[in-house]
Amino acid sequence: MQNHSIQSVIVATGSYIPHLKINNTHFLNHTFLEKDGTPINKDVRIIVDKFKSITGIEDRCYALPDQTASDLGYLAALQALESSGIDKESIDYLIVAHNFGDVKHGSNRVDMVPTLASRIKYLLQIKNPDCVAYDLPFGCPGWLEGVIHANYFIKSGDAKRCLVIGAETLSRIIDPHDRDSMIYADGAGAVILEGRKEREGILAHKTQTHASEHAHLLTMDHSYDRQHNHHDLYIKMNGRKLYEFALTHVPNVVKLALDKANTHISEISKILIHQANEKMDEAIVQRLFKLYDLEFSDPGIMPMSISWLGNSSVATIPTLLDLMLKNQMKNQVINPGEKIVFASVGAGMNINAVVYQF
């Protein structure tokens, strides 16, 4: 039976930012191709500079050759546990969001048996068999959807504590001849949610899947290099259509979550949005404010880490949250009592939003 007096509260956070830093200059020796395999008729520096002006990305981090996504997720989870002093054996659910499982360096083959959640439970050496470990492939909104799952487990009385991890090594499944390859990065973030009889916690959420028309805006396909191994598949996206989709639908989903929480946008101090594309994220928030007949005038409400971390998919929001709560984001803090919004959009096409009070 659902306990309405219990709130799902974030009691610990952790993140792991890989040590291999890749600057945009890394791509100056790449040969970028059009979809049909013909060379792009532009100087590579112009391509790279235009990329930075649109996405805001200057650097990104890649996993070391001996690391996989489950390794990164383990390190983020370990940080959350150790920094909080929480007993790992008290975790009831261990949920891991990702898209491609463990992809070894030098390969783009997906490995998801056993699940990443079971691998991370093994690495953490959690002995308790009642700690249920499962994976959640849901595109970039996967980590946030895991938080929503955890909220239901806690509200139902089935769980007291849930560990939700987002981990990804996108650098292993990108086509080096595709300009979009510069967007992607690796990383992991984690939170522990606990049921408490307090005012703070998750106030409301909303999730949508727009598959009937937009399921294939992000897909797996062959390299633009026609001479490349035709068995290999890489992440591909229809950037223009995805941009239009996000601007059309994400603001509405966020507003639906705010409405469910009986919260006006003016009460929100921060919007932690999936770090996908700086211009796109700014446009989404601008449209959100327009739904309330307001102007988006304070960029500080939307913390951004994309310029130096790139787009690490499911890891972007939990990493950003961890950095903010540990005072590692310049001029960005979250104070007790403040209400914030988490929002994400990605493959599927899936969108979700959570309203949370600290």
Sequence and secondary structure as in RCSB ss.txt:
>XXXX:A:sequence
MQNHSIQSVIVATGSYIPHLKINNTHFLNHTFLEKDGTPINKDVRIIVDKFKSITGIEDRCYALPDQTASDLGYL
AALQALESSGIDKESIDYLIVAHNFGDVKHGSNRVDMVPTLASRIKYLLQIKNPDCVAYDLPFGCPGWLEGVIHA
NYFIKSGDAKRCLVIGAETLSRIIDPHDRDSMIYADGAGAVILEGRKEREGILAHKTQTHASEHAHLLTMDHSYD
RQHNHHDLYIKMNGRKLYEFALTHVPNVVKLALDKANTHISEISKILIHQANEKMDEAIVQRLFKLYDLEFSDPG
IMPMSISWLGNSSVATIPTLLDLMLKNQMKNQVINPGEKIVFASVGAGMNINAVVYQF
>XXXX:A:secstr
   TT EEEEEEEEEE  SEEEEGGGGGG   B TTS B SS HHHHHHHHHHHH  SEEEE  TT  HHHHHHH
HHHHHHHHHT  GGG SEEEEE SSBB  TT    B SS HHHHHHHHHT   TTSEEEEE  STTHHHHHHHHH
HHHHHHTS SEEEEEEEEEGGGG  TTSGGGGGB EEEEEEEEEEESSS EEEEEEEEE HHHHTTSEEEE  S 
TTS TT  EEEE HHHHHHHHHHHHHHHHHHHHHHTT  GGGEEEEEE  S HHHHHHHHHHHHHTTT     GG
GS   HHHH B GGGHHHHHHHHHHTT STT    TT EEEEEEEETTTEEEEEEEE 
